């Protein structure tokens, strides 16, 4: 899977799961605010990552994520190792 394919899959999955317009998902947009996530929603994000990309996300991983680009970088790093 290319980086572009990973990003497209992330965007499509998050837009569908959290019922937001895919066009508001931009690399520099704040992830939590854009998707209106609370702490319970983060559990859903973890499950989505595990199901779609096959790796576990820890609380420490999420502590570093502010923007969608941060999230893309995490997924790309973990899936292309």
C-alpha positions, 0 to 999 in steps of 0.5 A: 500500500502506498502512502497515498492509499493509506491516507485515502483509507484513513480519510474514508474510514474516519469520515464514515465512522464519525459522520463528517464530510471527507473534505474537512479532513486535511493534513494540518487540521486538528484531529480531535476537534475536526472529528469532535472526538471525546475519550470514548471515541478514541477507543473507536479510533484505536479499534479502526486502526487495529481492524484496518491496519493490523497494529495496536495504538497505545495511549502514548501514541495518541499523546503525540497526535494533534493533526491528521498529518500526525495520525497519517505519519503514525499509521504510515510508520507502523505499516511500512516497517 
